[in-house]
Amino acid sequence: NEFFCRGAARVRERRIAHPTKERSNFLYVGRFVRQKNLPFLVRSYARYREAAGKDAIDLVLVGSGPEESRLRNLVEGSKVSGIGFAGNRQVDELPEFYASACCFVLPSTCEPWGLVVNEAMASGLPVLASTACGCAQDLVVPGKTGYVFSPDDESELADLMSRIATHHQERTEMGRAAQEQV
């Protein structure tokens, strides 16, 4: 946890000293396998993006795996803009992604714990985690460190993404609380 806390803080400090026009984004980090429920995330994001219009925040997917080509085909076929594939990254590269995000999303249908939630929270991010993630009960305090959602309710996740995207102050406070929680 300390590695991600310090790493994300260093990236943010560097950005303050050398500002860029980078926008915050929603972030997923992990394997591209069926139980991670990534097609659900893409469809939920599409709902969010349609409702948000020009103010929509992008979604970055970090990782790779056997479901990657299926996922890329879904994104291409649905013509959803704003979704980026960052590829597989090493652990020392991840603080850069966490520091660039406004929120971490873990939509799994089966997740004994979900260590990436610890990483995201240590990096100061609020978290949207499915109820199927073991860590959700212990780490995600609804309205304080993030929110939980059903891994089969696209509109619920889309609504939570909208809330996170449009409530900047709440998002910032949740990020601080998440870091303290973890």
C-alpha positions as CSV (number, residue, x, y, z in Angstrom):
1,N,0.0,0.0,0.0
2,E,2.8,2.4,0.9
3,F,4.4,1.8,-2.6
4,F,1.2,3.0,-4.3
5,C,0.6,5.8,-1.9
6,R,4.1,7.3,-2.4
7,G,4.2,6.5,-6.1
8,A,0.9,8.2,-6.9
9,A,1.9,11.2,-4.7
10,R,5.2,11.6,-6.7
11,V,3.4,11.5,-10.0
12,R,0.9,14.1,-8.8
13,E,3.7,16.4,-7.4
14,R,5.5,16.2,-10.8
15,R,2.3,17.1,-12.6
16,I,1.8,20.2,-10.3
17,A,5.3,21.3,-11.1
18,H,4.8,20.6,-14.8
19,P,1.1,20.9,-15.7
20,T,-0.3,19.1,-18.7
21,K,-3.8,19.1,-20.2
22,E,-4.4,15.4,-19.2
23,R,-7.9,14.6,-18.1
24,S,-8.9,12.3,-15.3
25,N,-10.4,9.0,-16.2
26,F,-12.1,6.0,-14.9
27,L,-9.6,3.2,-14.5
28,Y,-9.6,-0.6,-14.5
29,V,-6.4,-2.6,-13.8
30,G,-6.3,-6.4,-14.1
31,R,-6.5,-9.4,-16.2
32,F,-8.8,-9.6,-19.2
33,V,-10.6,-12.7,-18.2
34,R,-14.3,-13.6,-18.1
35,Q,-14.9,-13.2,-14.4
36,K,-13.6,-9.7,-14.4
37,N,-16.9,-8.8,-16.3
38,L,-15.3,-6.3,-18.6
39,P,-18.0,-6.4,-21.3
40,F,-20.4,-5.3,-18.6
41,L,-18.0,-2.4,-17.7
42,V,-17.9,-1.4,-21.4
43,R,-21.7,-1.4,-21.7
44,S,-22.1,0.5,-18.4
45,Y,-19.6,3.0,-19.6
46,A,-21.4,3.4,-22.9
47,R,-24.6,4.3,-21.0
48,Y,-22.7,6.8,-18.8
49,R,-21.0,8.3,-21.8
50,E,-24.2,8.7,-23.7
51,A,-25.8,10.5,-20.8
52,A,-22.8,12.7,-20.1
53,G,-22.2,13.8,-23.6
54,K,-19.3,16.1,-24.2
55,D,-18.5,16.2,-20.5
56,A,-17.8,12.4,-20.3
57,I,-14.7,11.2,-18.6
58,D,-12.7,8.5,-20.5
59,L,-12.2,4.9,-19.4
60,V,-8.7,3.4,-19.4
61,L,-8.3,-0.4,-19.3
62,V,-4.8,-1.6,-18.1
63,G,-4.0,-5.2,-18.6
64,S,-4.3,-8.1,-21.1
65,G,-5.6,-11.6,-21.3
66,P,-7.6,-14.1,-23.2
67,E,-10.7,-11.9,-23.4
68,E,-8.8,-8.9,-24.9
69,S,-9.8,-9.4,-28.6
70,R,-13.4,-10.0,-27.6
71,L,-13.3,-6.8,-25.6
72,R,-11.7,-4.8,-28.4
73,N,-14.3,-6.1,-30.8
74,L,-17.1,-5.0,-28.5
75,V,-15.7,-1.5,-28.1
76,E,-15.1,-1.2,-31.9
77,G,-18.5,-2.7,-32.8
78,S,-20.5,-0.5,-30.3
79,K,-18.6,2.6,-31.5
80,V,-18.2,3.8,-27.9
81,S,-15.6,6.5,-27.8
82,G,-13.4,7.4,-24.9
83,I,-12.2,3.8,-24.0
84,G,-8.4,3.4,-24.1
85,F,-6.4,0.2,-23.9
86,A,-3.1,0.7,-22.1
87,G,-1.8,-2.8,-22.4
88,N,-0.2,-5.0,-19.8
89,R,2.0,-2.9,-17.4
90,Q,4.5,-3.7,-14.8
91,V,3.8,-2.9,-11.2
92,D,6.3,0.0,-11.2
93,E,4.3,1.7,-14.0
94,L,0.9,1.5,-12.2
95,P,1.3,4.6,-10.0
96,E,1.2,6.7,-13.1
97,F,-2.2,5.2,-14.1
98,Y,-3.6,5.5,-10.6
99,A,-2.5,9.2,-10.3
100,S,-4.1,10.0,-13.7
101,A,-7.5,8.5,-12.7
102,C,-10.4,10.0,-10.8
103,C,-11.9,6.6,-9.8
104,F,-11.1,2.9,-9.9
105,V,-13.8,0.4,-11.1
106,L,-13.7,-3.3,-10.4
107,P,-16.8,-5.0,-12.0
108,S,-15.9,-8.7,-11.3
109,T,-18.6,-11.4,-11.0
110,C,-16.2,-13.5,-8.8
111,E,-13.4,-11.9,-6.9
112,P,-12.1,-13.5,-3.6
113,W,-10.6,-10.2,-2.6
114,G,-9.4,-7.8,-5.3
115,L,-6.0,-6.5,-4.3
116,V,-6.1,-3.8,-7.0
117,V,-8.7,-2.1,-4.8
118,N,-6.1,-1.8,-2.1
119,E,-3.7,-0.3,-4.7
120,A,-6.2,2.2,-6.0
121,M,-7.3,3.3,-2.5
122,A,-3.7,3.6,-1.3
123,S,-3.2,5.9,-4.4
124,G,-6.0,8.1,-3.2
125,L,-8.8,7.0,-5.5
126,P,-12.5,6.4,-4.6
127,V,-13.6,2.9,-5.8
128,L,-16.6,1.5,-7.5
129,A,-16.6,-2.2,-6.7
130,S,-19.1,-4.9,-7.5
131,T,-20.8,-6.7,-4.6
132,A,-19.0,-9.9,-5.8
133,C,-15.6,-8.5,-4.7
134,G,-14.5,-9.8,-1.4
135,C,-12.9,-6.6,-0.4
136,A,-16.0,-4.5,-1.0
137,Q,-17.5,-5.3,2.4
138,D,-14.3,-4.4,4.3
139,L,-12.9,-1.5,2.2
140,V,-15.7,0.2,0.4
141,V,-17.8,2.4,2.7
142,P,-20.7,3.6,0.5
143,G,-20.6,7.4,0.1
144,K,-17.3,7.6,2.0
145,T,-14.6,5.6,0.1
146,G,-16.7,4.7,-2.9
147,Y,-19.7,2.7,-3.9
148,V,-20.7,-0.9,-4.5
149,F,-23.0,-2.0,-7.3
150,S,-24.5,-5.2,-8.6
151,P,-22.3,-6.8,-11.3
152,D,-25.3,-7.3,-13.6
153,D,-27.0,-3.8,-13.3
154,E,-25.5,-1.7,-16.1
155,S,-27.7,1.4,-15.3
156,E,-26.6,1.3,-11.6
157,L,-22.9,1.4,-12.5
158,A,-23.6,4.1,-15.2
159,D,-25.4,6.2,-12.6
160,L,-22.5,5.8,-10.1
161,M,-20.0,6.7,-12.8
162,S,-22.0,9.9,-13.5
163,R,-22.1,10.7,-9.8
164,I,-18.3,10.3,-9.5
165,A,-17.7,12.3,-12.6
166,T,-19.9,15.3,-11.7
167,H,-19.2,15.6,-8.0
168,H,-15.6,16.7,-7.9
169,Q,-15.4,17.8,-4.3
170,E,-17.1,14.6,-3.1
171,R,-14.7,12.5,-5.3
172,T,-11.7,14.3,-3.8
173,E,-12.9,13.7,-0.2
174,M,-13.7,10.1,-1.0
175,G,-10.2,9.6,-2.4
176,R,-8.7,11.0,0.9
177,A,-11.0,8.8,2.9
178,A,-10.1,5.8,0.8
179,Q,-6.4,6.3,1.4
180,E,-7.0,6.6,5.1
181,Q,-9.2,3.5,5.1
182,V,-6.7,1.2,3.4
